[in-house]
Amino acid sequence: HDRKRAMQEMAVNVMKEFGWTGDADSAPSGIVFTNFVKSKTIGILDIRRIMSEVIDVPMDIYSGRSPYFPSDEKAWNREKMEAQERFKRDESKMMICTHSFGMGIDKPNIRYTFNIMLPRSLEEFYQQAGRAGRDRRNSKCLLLFADENSRLSESIMATEELDFGSFKEKVDKEAGAIGKQEDAVRNTYFLVNTFKGEREEMEAIEFFVIRYLNLSHDSHSTEWGFYDV
């Protein structure tokens, strides 16, 4: 409930700041990002419903896979491309989407981006925030952080007390269902379940350097390894 109320208040406030008077014509163009397609309260359909309770403007949704059940991916591919075109033409004022939207969109009049949870990485936040203000006019990039169970977050993220194996086991055991996790715990869960280990990371870097930078693995000229900084 707290996240829902915060989402609504932040969205209404930023729209009013950019001249919204309650009608569709005065509504600024904006993008609302979530990490989930179907999760309850933070999936794209749920966010559209939550926003529609307080904002009466045309909205669209976009994600890589269909948010509907049962899903028809072929129909969804058509629907999301039509939604993208409506947004580009300013027929839709708010796009509620996952990270799959916007990489090829160059829409200059986007006045705000709103991440309703922590992005998966700092780089992702940078890319998503960069959708706003391409016409060099004032714009805002909002990020909502919710941590209602700070004790669990602090316990899980006390990494100085745990090696990686124990840390991952603790996260998997205590984090709970991913759709019900708070932001800090959820992002930690994502990170530990996508990190394959130092050896695998090193092999990936080595492959990239040799393959794409055209450098050979010469132990006399190149030193490979991880360093604590």
Disulfide bonds with the S-S distance in Angstrom:
none
